Amino acid sequence: MELSTQQAHEIKEWPKVAIIILNWNGWRDTIECLESLQRLTYPNYQIIVVDNGSTDDSVERIKAWAQGNLTVESKFFKYDPSKKPVTLVEHVANLTVAEVGSEVLNFNSLTIIRTEKNLGFAEGNNIGIRYAMNFGATYIWLLNNDTVVLPETLTLLVKRLLLDQCIGIISPKICYYSDPERIWFAGGVLRLLRASGYNIGINEIDNSSYRGFVLCSFITGCAMLVKRDVFDDVGLLDASYFLYVEDVDFSLRAKKRDWKLGTDLDTVIYHKVSKSSQDVLAMQTYYIWRNRMYFSAKHHSKFQRIIFNMFWFSSRMLKLVSWLIRGRMDIIDLAIKGYQCYKKGIMGYYEIGK
């Protein structure tokens, strides 16, 4: 079911959408994402970049792009200098409500919020969410900086939300940036007893079976459009996770409060899915081993924890044996350290290399 052309024209005031992009030493990806957002047909949005304690010159590079002094190359569009300069508003993370209220925010402006250190995916986004709620955003779109968005994407997502007031979280279909015809996310399944989310359609070639709107139980944090009412109802992302599993946690909390989650398969964005480099594997190992245990303690009943622990420890033993055979004592050390930190209550950021 879709809004008719007449219904669309009858929308007198499109809801205000805040688009939050988290940047951490990734200005090249970020400015490509920002350039694609400038092509959105949606008439009422504001872009917020939260620079999460970058140690390179990310903020200066993003500013240079906004001023028209840095071009963007992309296989999805041509750079358009006519859309520059972009009005810039800059803050540090401890901004006040009064500061927010004094700003003129529109589609041709960009707000940059600097944090003093890397707060992680969850709390970095929370900085932007609080800011967006202060200036009255109706919807908040958490969007990875390594994505490229098509012009109609946000308009179609908002139209879908307007059809059903019970839908609290929605996402587009997400395909690989490097292979645009191949699906990365076409809806998600929350696997409660495994404390994880599963991407439907992952690695499949896009086809006619992935069309329309589907309800689901898990939405990836890569491109999560959330009604403000959901944050008012269930709270923000849980900063204790720091990185990984926070979107599984948020999806479950929304489901528990009877919000519908869904994916509009008629919309698509493209995602530069992280490659399994040694550094990425190290982060994933530590944080996932710690965070899935934390998720279980937070959400499982006693019986569910028994089932989870049976699955978890048996599957982890297989991984440990696999790493041992390959001589990856470094990864084994991080896995054990992640578990130990959970047991000690060390959540949020942890210097895994020490």
N, C-alpha and C positions, 0 to 999 in steps of 0.2 A: 504494500500500500504506500502511495506517495502523495504528497501535496500536489493538487492540480495547479496549473498555471494561474488560474483565478485565485485560488487560495493563497498562493505565494504572493501575488500582487496585493492581497488584502492584509498582509502582514505590515502594519503601519510602523512598528518599531521593532527592529531586529534586536534580540537580546545581546547585551555587551559580552564579548568573549575576550578573556585574557589568555594569550598564548605564552606559555612559560618554557623557555629553553635554557637548559643547564649546560654551561660551558666549563670545561676543565682542560686547559692546554690543548684545545681543539678548534682554534679560530678558523682554520681552513674549512672544516666541515660546517661550522656555525655560520659563516658568511654565505655559504652556498644554500643552507637552509633558509636564512633570512632573505636572500634574493628570491627564492621560490615563493616565500610568503608574501612578498610584495605584489605578486600576481594574483592573490586571492580575490575572488569576486565578492566575498562576504563584506557587507558595508559597515560593520561595527565591531572592530577588534583592536586590541592593543598588544604589542609584542613586548615581553619582558625577558631580558637575558640576565640570568643569575650567573656571574662569574665566580666559580666555586674555588677561590684561592689559587688561581692559575699562577704558575711560576715562570711562564714564558711572557711574551708581550701581547697576550690575547686581547685584552681590553683596548689597547692602542690600535691593534689591527682591525678590530670590529668598528672602532670609531672612524678609522680611515675609510673603511667600506661605506659607512653611513654618510661620510662627507663627499663620497664620490672619488676618492683618491686610491681606491683599491678595487680592481675588477675581479669578477668571478667567472671561472670557466666551469661549465657543466654540460653533460651530454643530454640533459633534459630541457634546457632553455638557453637562450642567448642573453648575455648581459645587457641591461637596459639602463644607460646613464641618465635617462630623462627622469627617473624616479629618485634622483639624488639632488640635493642633500636630504637626509632624514633628520628631523628634529630629535635631538638627544637630551635625555634627562638622566642624570647619574646620581647614585646614592651609595652609601655604605649600608651594610646589612641591618644596622640598628636604627633605621629610619622611623620616624614617628608618624602617627595618623595625620597630624597637622601638615606635615610635608607632603603627604599623598594628596590631601584635599586641595592643595594650592596648584596642582599641575593641570595642564591641558593635555588630555590623552586622546589620541585618535590613531587611525590606521597609518598615518604618515609620521608617526613618532616611534621612538625606541627608548625604552627605559633599561638602563644597565644598573644592576645592583651588585656591588662587590662584597664578597665575604672575605674575612681576614685569613681564613684557612679553608681547607677542603672539608666540608661538612658532610660529604657523602651524598648519594643520590636522593635519599629520603628527605633529609633536613635541608639540603640545597633547594629542592623543589618546594619544601614547606615555606622557605623564605619568600619565594615568589607567590605562593598561594596566599599567604597572609597579606602581602602587599595588594594582590588582586582583589581580595575580599574587602580590603579597606577602601578601595576606590569603586566598589559596587559592581564588580563583574558578576554576571548571572551564570556564566559557564566558564570553566577553567580547563584549558587544553594543555596537558603535560606532553611535550613533544621532544623527542631526542634530537640533539643537535646534529646527528649524522643521518638525518632524513631529508628527503626532497618531497615537497607537497605540490599537488596539481591544483590549478586555479579554483575548481568547483568543490574541492574536498570539504572545506569547512561549511559551506552553504548547505551541501547535502546532509552533512552530519547534524547540523542544527535543525534542518527541516524534519529529520527523523525524530529528534528529541521532542519537537513541538507536537508530533502526532500522538505521543504517549507520555503523560506526565509521570508515569511510574518508572520510566527508564532513567536511571541515575548516572550510568556510565556507558559510553559508547566508544567504539574505535572504528577506523577504516580497515579495509584489508591492507596488509603490508606485504610488499614483494621485495625481493633482493635488489638493491641498487646495481649490483654487478651482473644480475641476471633478471631483468625486469619481468619476464614471463613466468618466473618461478616464485611460488608463494613462500613467505616466511610465517605469516599469521593470518588465519581466516576464521577467527574466533578461538576461544580457549576453554579448556576443561580444567577445573580446579580439582586436583587429586588430594582430597583432604587427608587420607591416611598416609600419603607420601609427602605431605607438606610441600607440594609443588604445583606448578601450573604447566599445562601441556598445550602447545600451539597446534590447532587443527590445520591440516593441509600443508604442514611444513615440508618443504622441498618438492612439493608436487607442482607440475606445470599448471598454470591458471587455465580454467576451462569453464564451460557454462554451468557446471554444477556448483560453482562458487559465485552465486549471484543472489541478490535479494538481501533480506535482513534476517539474521539468526540471533536468537537468544543464546547466551552462554553463561558459564559460571566463573570465568577468569578473563580479565582484560590485562594485556601487557602494559607496563608503564612506558613503553616506547611511544605510544600515541593515544593516551587516555583522555578523552573529553568528559569532564565531570560537572554535573550540576552543583552549583554552590550549596544547595540544600543538602547534598550528600555530605559535604565536609561539615556543615552545621550539625548534621545528625550523628555522624560516626567519628568525627575528628579528622585530623590530618594524617599523613603518612607516619608510620612508626619509625622515628629516627634511630631507634636502637639497632635496627638492621644495618644501617649505614649503606650497604650495597647488596643487592640481590634479596629476593623473597618478599620485599616490602609490597610489591604489587599483588602478590598472592594473598598476603595478609589483608590488604585494603579491599580486595575483591570479596574476600570472605566476610569481612565486617559489614560491607554494604549488603551482601546477600542476607546476612542475619537480620538486617533491618528492613528486609523485604523490598529492596531496590532491585529493579531489573537491570541486567547487564546485556549488552548486545554488540554485534559487529555488523556494519553496513558493508556488504560485499560488493556493492555497486560503486563504492569509492575506493581509491587506492593511493597509497604513498609508497615511497621507496626508501629502504633502510640499508645502510652500510653495516651489515651485521659483523660484529667483532670477530676477527680471526683468532684461532686458538694458539696464540703465541705463548711463549714461556711465561711472560709477565701476566697475561690474561689468565692462563691456567692457574698460576699461583694465587691470584686474587680470588678466582672462582672457588678454588679448593678451600682456602681458609674461610671465606665468608659463607659459603654454602654449607660447609660442615658445621659451622657455628650456628647459622641462622635457621636452618631447618630444625635443629634441636630446640631453639628458642620458640619457633612457631608451634611446635608440638606442645611444649610446656604451656604456651599461652592459650591454645585453642582446643586441644584434645581432652576428652574425658579420660578417666583412668583406664577404661577398657581400650579406647582408641590409642592411648599411649603404649599399651602393651603390644598392640598390632603394629604400630609404627616402629617401635624399638626392634621387634622381630625382623621386619623388613629392612630397617635402616642398618642395623649392625651386620646382618648377613650380606647385604649388598656392599657395604663399606669394606668388609673383609675381602671380598672379591676384588675391589679396586686396589686395596693395599697390596694384595698378592700380585696384581698386574703391574703396579708401579715398582714393586720389589724386583720382579723379573726383569724389568727394563732399567733397573738401577736408579730409579728416580727417588733417592732418599730425601731430596729437597722437598718434593711434593708430599711424601709421607710425613715429613716433619711438620709441614704446614697443616696437613689434615689433623694430626694429633693436637697441634697447637690450637686450631680452631675449636676442637672439642673441649680442650682444657679451659679455654677462655670462656666458653659457655658455662662450664661447671663453676668457674670462679665469678661469674656474673660480669665479665668484661665485655660490654657491648659497645655499639657505636664504632668509632674509628680505633684501629689498633695497628701499630707499626709492625707488619708481619715479618719484616726483615730482621728484627732485632732478636 
